[in-house]
Amino acid sequence: MYYLEEENVAVRREAAVAVSQLLVRICVNPTRSTSPALLAEVLERLLILGTSDPDPQIRRTVLENLDPRLDNYLADAENLQ
């Protein structure tokens, strides 16, 4: 997730897409070792990036890549604080 904070806009944008795609894969096919706390942390970082990044294209990219399969996680009030 280091790349979500990269100064280079293109790197942040690609990191946001990659993290979003990985998050969906993990949420759709969780394993015993899948940590709900880690999923919540990753989702929180994406939401922060998607709402507060200074570049509007990054914000748009994050929000466009929030897959509907993440709705259960997004509906959790703790993730929206």
Helices and strands as residue ranges (DSSP letters): G 2-5, H 9-28, H 36-52, H 56-64, G 68-70, H 71-74, G 77-80
